[in-house]
Amino acid sequence: MGVDAARRCAERTPAAGRAAAPVDPGAPFPERAEAYVTFWETLVEGAANVAYRLAFNTLVAAQREGAIDPHLYAAEIDDAPVQRALAADVAAGDAVQAERMAADLLERTLEALTP
């Protein structure tokens, strides 16, 4: 979902890329985790896809209720350079590169969870 949302955001709302703030690596982990949610919220909103928005809302609610530990995807949270590049690709309206950067970022958690 995130990969396609990034692509759609670049196509439909490139300004969201300028609004998507990467995580501050110097902030405490809980603040970085919340900033990462905000980063993706901006991109999902810019994708203008109701199904993606609803799915994202469900993921965020699960995290806030403690069902998803943000440490599971810490590699994503802590990669501000890739977040910055993704936001720049979206801002440039480069859907292909935004899709690639989102895949690169999100695959880190899949790799960490795969035995």
C-alpha positions as CSV (number, residue, x, y, z in Angstrom):
1,M,0.0,0.0,0.0
2,G,2.7,2.5,0.9
3,V,4.6,2.0,-2.3
4,D,1.5,2.7,-4.4
5,A,0.5,5.5,-2.1
6,A,3.8,7.2,-2.7
7,R,3.5,6.8,-6.5
8,R,0.0,8.2,-6.5
9,C,0.9,11.1,-4.3
10,A,3.7,12.1,-6.7
11,E,1.2,11.9,-9.6
12,R,-1.7,13.7,-7.8
13,T,-0.3,15.9,-5.1
14,P,3.4,16.7,-5.5
15,A,3.1,19.5,-2.9
16,A,2.7,16.8,-0.3
17,G,6.3,16.0,-0.8
18,R,7.3,19.4,0.3
19,A,5.1,19.1,3.3
20,A,6.3,15.6,4.3
21,A,9.0,16.2,7.0
22,P,11.5,13.5,7.5
23,V,12.2,12.2,11.1
24,D,14.6,14.2,13.2
25,P,17.3,11.5,14.0
26,G,18.2,13.4,17.2
27,A,14.8,13.1,18.7
28,P,13.9,10.4,21.3
29,F,12.5,7.2,19.7
30,P,8.8,7.8,20.6
31,E,9.0,11.2,18.9
32,R,10.7,9.7,15.9
33,A,8.0,7.0,15.7
34,E,5.2,9.7,15.8
35,A,7.0,11.8,13.2
36,Y,7.2,8.8,10.9
37,V,3.5,8.3,11.2
38,T,3.0,12.0,10.3
39,F,5.4,11.7,7.3
40,W,3.4,8.8,5.9
41,E,0.1,10.4,6.8
42,T,1.0,13.3,4.5
43,L,1.9,11.0,1.6
44,V,-1.2,8.8,2.1
45,E,-3.4,11.9,2.2
46,G,-1.7,13.2,-1.0
47,A,-2.4,9.9,-2.7
48,A,-6.1,10.8,-2.5
49,N,-7.2,7.2,-2.1
50,V,-9.9,6.5,0.4
51,A,-9.1,2.8,0.8
52,Y,-5.4,3.6,1.5
53,R,-6.5,6.3,4.0
54,L,-8.7,3.8,5.9
55,A,-6.1,1.1,5.9
56,F,-3.5,3.6,7.2
57,N,-5.9,4.8,9.9
58,T,-6.3,1.2,11.0
59,L,-2.5,0.7,11.2
60,V,-2.0,3.9,13.2
61,A,-4.8,3.0,15.6
62,A,-3.2,-0.4,16.1
63,Q,0.1,1.2,16.9
64,R,-1.3,3.7,19.3
65,E,-3.3,0.9,21.1
66,G,0.0,-1.0,21.5
67,A,-0.9,-3.8,19.1
68,I,2.1,-2.9,16.8
69,D,5.4,-2.1,18.4
70,P,7.1,0.7,16.4
71,H,10.5,-0.9,17.2
72,L,9.5,-3.5,14.6
73,Y,10.0,-1.0,11.8
74,A,12.7,1.1,13.5
75,A,14.9,0.7,10.4
76,E,12.3,2.7,8.5
77,I,11.8,5.3,11.2
78,D,15.5,5.9,11.6
79,D,16.3,6.4,7.9
80,A,15.8,10.1,7.5
81,P,18.0,10.3,4.3
82,V,15.7,7.9,2.4
83,Q,12.6,9.7,3.8
84,R,14.1,13.0,2.6
85,A,14.8,11.5,-0.9
86,L,11.2,10.0,-1.0
87,A,9.7,13.4,-0.2
88,A,11.9,15.1,-2.8
89,D,10.8,12.6,-5.5
90,V,7.2,13.1,-4.6
91,A,7.7,16.9,-4.7
92,A,9.3,16.6,-8.1
93,G,6.3,14.6,-9.3
94,D,8.6,11.6,-10.1
95,A,6.2,8.8,-9.5
96,V,8.6,6.1,-10.7
97,Q,11.4,7.2,-8.4
98,A,8.9,7.8,-5.5
99,E,7.7,4.2,-5.9
100,R,11.3,2.9,-5.8
101,M,12.3,4.9,-2.7
102,A,9.1,3.9,-0.9
103,A,9.8,0.2,-1.7
104,D,13.4,0.6,-0.5
105,L,12.2,2.1,2.7
106,L,9.4,-0.3,3.4
107,E,11.2,-3.5,2.5
108,R,13.5,-3.0,5.5
109,T,10.7,-4.1,7.8
110,L,9.8,-7.1,5.6
111,E,13.4,-8.2,5.6
112,A,13.6,-7.8,9.4
113,L,10.5,-9.9,9.9
114,T,11.4,-12.6,7.4
115,P,13.3,-15.5,9.0
